[in-house]
Every structure is written in C-alpha cells, then in structure tokens.
Amino acid sequence: MNGQDIQKQLQTQFIMAEAGDTIMVPAGKHEIVSGLSMDEKENIVIQGAGKEKSILSFKGQKEGAEGIRIANSKNIEIRGLTVENAKGDAIKVLDTEGITFFDVQTSWTGKPKKTNGAYGLYPVGCTNVMIDQCVAFGASDAGIYVGQSHNIVVKNSVAHHNVAGIEIENSTMADVFNCEAYENTGGILVFDLPDLPKKQGGNVRVYKNKVWENNYKNFAPKGNSVSHVPPGTGVIVLASKDVEIYDNDIIDNRTAGTAIASYYIFEIPIKDEAYNPYPNSIYIHDNRYSRKAVKPTFKNKIGLLLFTKFRKDVPDILYDGILDKDILDENGAMQPSYRICIRNNGSATFANMDLGNGAKNIQQDIESYDCERASLASPSISAKAGK
C-alpha cells in the first residue's frame, strides 16, 4: 500500500470510526503528506505494530499543523507507532477525557533544530492522561508535554535531544516517574505560566527518574518560554506550587541539578493579573546528586552569573530567592504552609541566589531549608496503562 492509500484509509477511519473500533496502522514506513485528524469520538484505539515497526513519516507534509490531531473526545488510546518529522506538533490531543499513549515515539530526525515541530506528545486541556513506555526526541519545545490538564501519569518513558525533555505545565495531580531524561536543554520541567485558561497547576510529583547530562544547546525559537531555559538544567520548578521531587538520580547537569525559580527570572512583563509568579510549597528530598567540576553554560545570563560566583563548583540545588511578600511572616520568612523544604539529599549543595537583590547576598546555608512537608497525593487515573 503506497503513502497516499494509507493516508486516505487512515483519515477515512478517523472520520468514520464508531465507539469500540480499533484503527490498525500496518507495519512499515508510510509517507503521509496531510495531517490526520479525529474529532468527537469515544472509545477508539489507534493500534500500530510497535513504535519501531509502524512509522508515519510526515517529512513531505504539505497540509495540516500537526501530524495527528485529536479533539473533544473520550477514552482514546494510541499504541505501538511512531510519528516522525511532523511539520508542527507530532500528536496533539485537545479537550479529551481519557487519553493513553503506550509504546509511542515522536521524533524529528537529523540534528535538532529550531524548525522542528514544537511538541512531540502534546495533550492539552485533558483529563486522565496516561503516557507509558514512550520515547520523544528532536522537539524544539518539549518532547513529552502535558498542559492545563488534570490526573496525569507519565512513566517508563524516555526524552532526549529536545529543548525540554518532559514538561508538566499549569496542570494538577500529576506523577512523573521511572522516566529517563538526557541530553535535553532541560530534563524535567514543572512550569506555571501566565496568559493561559487554566491559571495554576499543583500536586505534581517527580520521582524515581534518571535525569542526566541535560547539557544540549537551547534550539527553541526565540520568544518561546523554554528559550530561556539554561542549557545544563536537570529539573526546574518555575512559579509552581505543591511540587514534590524525590528519589531521583540527578547527574552531571552542568548548570543546575535542580532549580526553583519565579517567573521573574525570564525578565518578561506579566500582564495576567490572575497569575501568581512565585514558587512555594516545594519539597525536595531523598535524591541523589552528582556533578563533574565543569563550567555552567555561558549561553545564558544565569549561567554566567553562576560561573562568576562559583566557577566550576556550582551548587546542586539553586533557588532564585525572589520572595512573595504576601506569604511572609513578621520575620520576613515564608509562612510554614508555604515553605520550601530540602532534606536528605546526601551531600547535595545549595544556594539561595538572592536574585531579587541582584545576587548581593547569596546564602548557601541549606540547614535553614531543612524541613518536612506532607507527601502529595497520587493522581487517580481511569485511563489504561500498558499491559
């Protein structure tokens, strides 16, 4: 079956599918020139022969903003296939209740570049998101991204050579575990950003992951939020609340093993009056850090500052130190319910960068952050995982 035939067959099935149908993607590499779309469907499985066997190549794509686009649906499963070289996002899922990606790969071949699609796996505004045993590489924004969604599990997956490996953005009740993020610009990102319909995420757990050597150059198009992420960032929490990071191996990320920052580090004006740009209620514990004595990135102002202050001995855990005055007690410290707690991370080193005061009073006393927070709850997922 040639590319035009398989494209016509798949798009017809996407349109005509009825509840309970399985749409089969045959083994082989299939050249697709138009995006495939599905809207208002329920209980559908899109099944390939395996991510190394059923490959939809969009290298010659002439129509459509995504490779695969699914919207306004319920209980959709995508299994055992690769979407390669999409013109825009590889697989975008919008406003869907119950979306499972299992054994799926999204990729842009060749050297990573800013003209690659922004996102690999890209569920937005969804409920009950399961991403299991997936691989994403080459995305000019995020390889595995979940945005403005609720009840999320990302597990047993690999992200490499993206700007952001795995990103949870403005989302609630999310777990990221047993994943590997390497050779991205930033490994795992937990972001809350302004100007989005869902204003605030929270209850995000990042645990039992290997986050190593995320030192790749930042190839995001200028103006994207992730274009500000310094190369060499392992895990970054930006303006997020109720985040727990534990039992991870965070290794050889040259600029920051883990960074906690407010949106102000981007130096972009905030116009969204409902947006809270400060991180709080963060718990970083029982992780394993190691880092070679190397220079932080010189491609970012934060990296240059770190080199000026620490040379090659950059602390493992960095906090920008920009405080939300509305949650401070009479002594100028965070009220207990909002505290950032850092505990039991072996020999990990720390710095409060005091960026609100031009880094004039950098503090490296980790003991003042030695506290405990209650463990966060796990998401309740009704979407199916891999068998």
C-alpha positions as CSV (number, residue, x, y, z in Angstrom):
1,M,0.0,0.0,0.0
2,N,1.5,3.3,-1.0
3,G,1.6,6.5,1.1
4,Q,-1.5,8.1,-0.5
5,D,-3.5,4.9,0.0
6,I,-2.6,4.5,3.7
7,Q,-3.2,8.2,4.3
8,K,-6.7,8.1,2.7
9,Q,-7.5,4.8,4.5
10,L,-6.5,6.2,8.0
11,Q,-8.2,9.5,7.6
12,T,-11.4,7.8,6.4
13,Q,-11.3,5.6,9.5
14,F,-10.5,8.6,11.7
15,I,-13.7,10.2,10.4
16,M,-16.0,7.1,10.3
17,A,-14.9,5.3,13.4
18,E,-17.6,4.3,15.9
19,A,-17.3,3.6,19.6
20,G,-15.4,0.4,20.2
21,D,-13.4,0.5,16.9
22,T,-9.7,-0.3,16.6
23,I,-7.9,1.5,13.8
24,M,-4.9,-0.5,12.6
25,V,-1.7,1.2,11.4
26,P,0.1,-1.5,9.4
27,A,3.8,-2.2,9.8
28,G,6.1,-0.3,7.6
29,K,7.2,3.3,6.9
30,H,4.4,5.3,5.4
31,E,4.9,8.7,3.8
32,I,2.0,11.0,4.9
33,V,1.5,14.4,3.3
34,S,-1.5,15.7,5.2
35,G,-2.3,15.8,8.9
36,L,-4.7,13.1,10.3
37,S,-7.5,14.4,12.5
38,M,-10.2,13.0,14.7
39,D,-13.0,14.9,16.5
40,E,-15.8,14.0,18.9
41,K,-15.0,10.2,19.1
42,E,-15.3,7.8,22.0
43,N,-13.7,4.5,22.9
44,I,-11.3,4.3,20.0
45,V,-7.9,2.5,19.8
46,I,-5.3,3.5,17.2
47,Q,-3.0,0.5,17.1
48,G,0.3,0.0,15.3
49,A,2.6,-3.0,15.2
50,G,5.1,-1.3,17.5
51,K,6.9,2.0,17.6
52,E,9.8,0.6,15.7
53,K,7.6,-1.1,13.2
54,S,4.6,1.2,12.3
55,I,6.1,4.6,11.2
56,L,4.1,7.5,9.9
57,S,6.6,9.9,8.3
58,F,5.4,13.4,7.7
59,K,8.7,14.6,6.1
60,G,6.8,15.7,3.0
61,Q,3.8,17.1,4.8
62,K,2.0,19.8,2.8
63,E,-1.2,20.3,4.8
64,G,-2.1,20.4,8.5
65,A,-0.5,21.9,11.5
66,E,0.1,18.6,13.3
67,G,0.9,15.0,12.4
68,I,-2.1,13.6,14.3
69,R,-4.7,15.8,15.9
70,I,-7.5,14.6,18.2
71,A,-10.0,16.8,19.9
72,N,-13.2,16.8,22.0
73,S,-13.1,13.0,22.5
74,K,-13.3,10.4,25.3
75,N,-11.2,7.3,26.0
76,I,-8.8,7.3,23.1
77,E,-5.7,5.0,23.1
78,I,-2.7,5.4,20.7
79,R,-0.4,2.4,20.8
80,G,2.6,1.0,19.0
81,L,3.5,3.6,16.4
82,T,5.9,6.4,15.5
83,V,5.1,9.8,14.2
84,E,8.2,11.2,12.5
85,N,9.1,14.6,11.2
86,A,5.8,16.3,11.5
87,K,5.6,19.8,10.2
88,G,4.3,21.1,13.5
89,D,3.4,19.1,16.7
90,A,3.6,15.4,16.3
91,I,0.5,14.2,18.2
92,K,-1.8,16.9,19.7
93,V,-4.8,16.0,21.8
94,L,-7.2,18.7,22.9
95,D,-10.1,18.7,25.4
96,T,-10.2,14.9,25.7
97,E,-11.3,12.9,28.7
98,G,-9.1,9.8,28.9
99,I,-6.1,9.7,26.5
100,T,-3.5,6.9,26.6
101,F,-0.2,6.9,24.8
102,F,1.5,3.5,25.0
103,D,4.7,2.4,23.1
104,V,4.5,5.6,21.0
105,Q,7.5,7.5,19.6
106,T,7.6,11.0,18.3
107,S,10.8,12.2,16.5
108,W,12.5,14.6,14.2
109,T,15.4,13.0,12.5
110,G,18.7,14.7,11.9
111,K,20.4,17.3,14.0
112,P,17.9,19.0,16.4
113,K,17.0,22.5,15.0
114,K,14.5,25.3,15.7
115,T,12.5,24.5,12.6
116,N,11.4,21.1,14.1
117,G,7.9,20.9,15.5
118,A,7.4,22.3,18.9
119,Y,5.9,19.3,20.7
120,G,6.1,15.5,20.5
121,L,3.3,14.1,22.7
122,Y,1.1,17.1,23.4
123,P,-2.1,16.6,25.4
124,V,-3.7,20.0,26.4
125,G,-6.9,20.6,28.4
126,C,-7.3,16.9,29.0
127,T,-8.4,14.7,32.0
128,N,-6.9,11.3,32.8
129,V,-3.7,11.3,30.8
130,M,-1.5,8.2,30.7
131,I,1.9,8.2,28.9
132,D,3.7,4.9,29.3
133,Q,6.8,3.4,27.6
134,C,7.0,6.3,25.1
135,V,10.1,8.0,23.5
136,A,10.4,11.6,22.3
137,F,13.3,13.4,20.7
138,G,14.0,16.4,18.5
139,A,11.2,18.7,19.7
140,S,12.0,22.4,19.6
141,D,9.9,23.0,22.7
142,A,9.0,19.8,24.7
143,G,9.3,16.2,23.8
144,I,6.6,15.0,26.3
145,Y,4.4,17.8,27.3
146,V,1.1,17.8,29.3
147,G,-0.5,21.2,29.7
148,Q,-3.6,22.5,31.5
149,S,-4.7,19.0,32.3
150,H,-5.8,17.0,35.4
151,N,-5.0,13.5,36.6
152,I,-1.8,12.6,34.7
153,V,0.8,9.8,34.8
154,V,4.0,9.9,32.8
155,K,6.0,6.8,33.4
156,N,8.6,4.4,31.9
157,S,9.4,6.9,29.2
158,V,12.5,8.5,27.6
159,A,13.0,12.0,26.4
160,H,16.3,13.1,24.8
161,H,17.6,15.8,22.4
162,N,14.6,18.1,23.0
163,V,14.7,21.6,24.4
164,A,12.5,20.4,27.3
165,G,12.5,16.7,27.8
166,I,9.4,16.3,29.9
167,E,7.2,19.2,30.9
168,I,4.2,19.5,33.2
169,E,2.6,22.9,32.7
170,N,-0.4,24.5,34.5
171,S,-1.6,21.0,35.4
172,T,-2.9,19.4,38.5
173,M,-2.5,15.9,40.0
174,A,0.5,14.7,38.0
175,D,3.1,12.0,38.5
176,V,6.3,11.6,36.5
177,F,8.2,8.5,37.5
178,N,10.6,5.8,36.2
179,C,11.5,8.1,33.3
180,E,14.8,9.0,31.7
181,A,15.7,12.5,30.5
182,Y,19.1,13.1,29.0
183,E,20.8,15.4,26.5
184,N,17.9,17.8,26.5
185,T,18.5,21.5,27.3
186,G,16.4,20.9,30.4
187,G,15.4,17.5,31.6
188,I,12.1,17.7,33.6
189,L,10.2,21.0,33.8
190,V,7.3,21.8,36.1
191,F,6.0,25.2,35.0
192,D,3.1,27.5,35.7
193,L,2.9,30.2,33.0
194,P,0.7,33.3,32.6
195,D,-2.0,34.0,30.0
196,L,-3.4,30.5,29.9
197,P,-7.0,29.5,30.6
198,K,-6.0,27.2,33.5
199,K,-4.2,29.6,35.8
200,Q,-2.4,27.3,38.3
201,G,-1.1,23.8,38.5
202,G,-0.2,21.8,41.6
203,N,0.2,18.5,43.3
204,V,3.0,17.4,40.9
205,R,5.3,14.5,41.9
206,V,8.6,13.8,40.2
207,Y,10.2,10.7,41.5
208,K,12.4,7.6,40.6
209,N,13.7,9.2,37.4
210,K,17.2,9.4,35.9
211,V,17.9,13.0,34.9
212,W,21.4,13.1,33.4
213,E,23.6,15.2,31.2
214,N,20.9,17.6,30.1
215,N,23.5,19.9,28.5
216,Y,22.3,20.2,25.0
217,K,22.2,23.6,23.4
218,N,18.9,25.5,23.5
219,F,17.5,25.4,20.0
220,A,14.0,26.8,20.7
221,P,12.7,29.6,18.5
222,K,13.3,33.0,20.1
223,G,10.3,34.1,22.2
224,N,9.2,30.6,23.4
225,S,9.1,30.2,27.2
226,V,11.7,27.4,27.0
227,S,14.1,29.5,25.0
228,H,15.0,31.0,28.4
229,V,16.0,27.6,30.0
230,P,19.8,27.4,30.5
231,P,21.5,24.5,28.9
232,G,22.6,22.2,31.6
233,T,19.4,22.2,33.7
234,G,18.3,18.9,35.2
235,V,14.9,19.7,36.9
236,I,13.4,23.1,37.1
237,V,10.3,24.2,39.1
238,L,9.1,27.6,37.7
239,A,6.3,29.5,39.6
240,S,4.7,26.2,40.6
241,K,3.1,25.2,43.9
242,D,2.8,21.9,45.7
243,V,5.6,20.1,43.9
244,E,7.5,17.1,45.4
245,I,10.8,15.9,43.9
246,Y,12.2,12.7,45.4
247,D,14.2,9.5,44.9
248,N,15.7,10.7,41.6
249,D,19.2,10.4,40.2
250,I,20.2,13.9,39.0
251,I,23.6,13.6,37.4
252,D,26.0,15.8,35.5
253,N,23.7,18.6,34.6
254,R,26.3,21.4,34.2
255,T,24.3,24.5,35.2
256,A,21.7,23.3,37.8
257,G,20.8,19.9,39.1
258,T,17.5,21.3,40.4
259,A,16.4,24.9,40.2
260,I,13.4,26.6,41.9
261,A,12.6,29.9,40.4
262,S,9.9,32.6,40.0
263,Y,8.7,33.7,36.6
264,Y,10.7,36.9,37.1
265,I,13.9,35.2,36.1
266,F,12.6,35.4,32.5
267,E,12.5,39.2,32.7
268,I,9.3,39.3,30.8
269,P,6.5,41.7,31.8
270,I,3.5,40.0,33.4
271,K,0.1,41.2,32.1
272,D,-2.0,38.4,33.6
273,E,-3.4,39.8,36.8
274,A,-4.7,36.4,38.0
275,Y,-1.2,34.8,37.6
276,N,1.0,34.1,40.6
277,P,4.6,34.1,39.5
278,Y,6.2,32.7,42.7
279,P,7.0,29.1,43.6
280,N,6.0,27.8,47.0
281,S,5.2,24.6,48.9
282,I,8.1,22.7,47.3
283,Y,9.6,19.6,48.8
284,I,12.9,18.2,47.5
285,H,14.1,15.1,49.4
286,D,16.0,11.8,49.2
287,N,17.5,12.5,45.8
288,R,21.0,11.5,44.6
289,Y,23.1,14.3,43.1
290,S,26.5,14.2,41.4
291,R,28.2,16.7,39.1
292,K,31.6,16.9,37.5
293,A,33.6,20.1,38.1
294,V,32.7,21.8,34.9
295,K,31.7,25.4,33.9
296,P,28.0,26.2,33.8
297,T,26.6,27.4,30.4
298,F,27.8,30.7,29.1
299,K,24.8,30.9,26.7
300,N,22.5,32.3,29.4
301,K,22.8,35.2,31.9
302,I,22.1,32.8,34.8
303,G,24.9,30.6,33.7
304,L,27.3,33.5,33.5
305,L,26.3,34.6,37.0
306,L,26.8,31.1,38.4
307,F,30.3,31.0,36.8
308,T,31.2,34.4,38.3
309,K,30.1,33.3,41.8
310,F,31.0,29.6,41.9
311,R,33.3,28.9,38.9
312,K,33.1,25.2,38.3
313,D,31.7,24.3,41.7
314,V,28.0,25.2,41.1
315,P,25.6,24.1,43.9
316,D,23.3,21.1,43.1
317,I,20.1,22.9,44.2
318,L,19.5,26.5,43.3
319,Y,16.7,28.8,44.5
320,D,16.3,32.3,43.0
321,G,15.3,33.7,46.4
322,I,12.7,36.1,45.0
323,L,10.0,36.2,47.7
324,D,6.3,36.7,47.5
325,K,5.7,39.3,50.2
326,D,2.1,38.1,50.7
327,I,3.1,34.8,52.2
328,L,5.9,36.1,54.6
329,D,5.6,36.2,58.4
330,E,6.6,39.1,60.6
331,N,10.3,38.0,60.4
332,G,10.3,38.1,56.6
333,A,10.4,34.2,56.2
334,M,7.8,32.1,54.3
335,Q,4.9,31.1,56.5
336,P,5.2,27.3,57.3
337,S,2.5,26.2,55.0
338,Y,4.3,27.7,52.0
339,R,7.9,26.8,52.9
340,I,10.4,25.3,50.5
341,C,11.8,22.2,52.2
342,I,15.0,20.4,51.2
343,R,16.0,17.3,53.1
344,N,18.1,14.1,52.9
345,N,19.7,14.7,49.6
346,G,23.0,13.2,50.6
347,S,25.9,15.6,50.1
348,A,24.0,17.9,47.8
349,T,24.9,21.6,48.0
350,F,22.6,24.6,47.9
351,A,22.4,28.3,47.1
352,N,19.8,30.9,47.6
353,M,20.9,33.3,44.8
354,D,19.1,36.4,46.2
355,L,18.2,37.4,42.6
356,G,15.6,39.9,43.9
357,N,18.5,41.9,45.2
358,G,21.0,41.4,42.3
359,A,22.6,38.4,43.9
360,K,24.2,40.6,46.6
361,N,23.7,38.3,49.5
362,I,23.9,34.7,48.2
363,Q,23.2,32.2,51.0
364,Q,24.5,28.6,51.0
365,D,23.1,27.5,54.3
366,I,20.9,24.5,53.4
367,E,20.0,24.0,57.1
368,S,17.6,26.8,57.0
369,Y,15.6,24.8,54.4
370,D,15.8,21.6,56.4
371,C,12.1,20.9,57.0
372,E,9.5,18.3,56.1
373,R,6.2,18.6,54.1
374,A,3.4,16.1,53.9
375,S,3.7,13.8,50.9
376,L,1.5,14.8,48.0
377,A,-1.4,12.6,46.8
378,S,-1.2,10.4,43.8
379,P,-3.4,11.1,40.8
380,S,-6.5,9.0,40.2
381,I,-6.3,7.7,36.7
382,S,-9.1,5.9,34.8
383,A,-7.1,5.7,31.6
384,K,-5.5,2.4,30.8
385,A,-1.7,1.8,31.2
386,G,0.4,-0.6,29.2
387,K,-0.2,-4.2,29.9
